[in-house]
Amino acid sequence: MTTMAGPAVAQTRSTTHRGSDGCFNWSWDDSGILTTTVYWHNTCSERRKLKIVWKWSGLEPSIITVDGDAKGHQDRRSEPDSIYDAGAA
């Protein structure tokens, strides 16, 4: 009995980046073609500010106010250069 293999499945080579700073856990991957989406979770109970500095110099840094224990995301046409907890809101 001969078994035929099906068509090859294309595999993407993406890397998921994860980190934490202060009250925030965050992640993003580099598989996006035009945009990159950063996901975050504020693990503290108080409202905090998250700052995302983007690699593309034409973009202003994002400063996002996030309620305690809240999650969210933001996408831009750039990868992030740095992501950090910017303190209480």
N, C-alpha and C positions, 0 to 999 in steps of 0.2 A: 504494500500500500504506500502510495506516495502522497505526501502532504505538501500542498502549495502554500507558500507564505502569502499573506495579503499585502496590500500596498504599504509602503513604509510610512510611518507616522512622523510628521515633522515635529521636531522637538525644539522648543525655544530655550535659549540660554539666558535665563534671568537669574538675578541674585536678589534675594530679599534682604533688606537692611533693617535691622531692629536695634532699638536702643531705649534708654531711659535717662531722664534727668529730673531731679527733684520729684515732683508729683506726677510726671508724665511718662507713660510708655508710648512709643511711636514705632511705626514701620512704613516702609515703602519699597517697591521693587523697580528694577531698571528695565522692565520688559515693555514699557509704554513706548509707542512710536512718536507721538506728538506731545503727550503730556505725562506728567508723573503725579500720582495721587499719594499724599501723605495721610496716614491714618493715625489717630491718637486716642488715648484714654487718660483722663485725669483720675488718678487713683486716690487722691485726697478728698476730704469732705468739703473743703472750701473752694470758692471760685478762684481760679488761677489764670495767668496769661501764658500762652505758649508763643514762642517766637521762632519763625522759620526764615532763615536767610537762604535765598535762592542763588544758585551758581551763575545764572545769567544776570549780568550787571544791569540790564535794563529793567529788572523787576525790583520793586521796593520789598523789603522784608515784610512778611505777614506777622501781625501781632493779633492773636485770636484769644478772646476771653471765653473760658470754658468753665461751666458749672462743675461743682464737685461730683465725682463719680460719673461724669458724662463722657461720651465718645463722639468723635466726629472725623471729618476728613476735608481736605482741600486739594485741588489739583491746579497745576501751573505748567507752562511750557518750559520747564527747567527742572533739573534735579535739585534737591536741597543741598546746600553747602554745610549748614549746621541747623540743629533743632535743639531748643532748650527751654527750660522752665524760666519764665521771665518774672516770676514773683506773684504776689497776691494781687487780685484785681479789685 
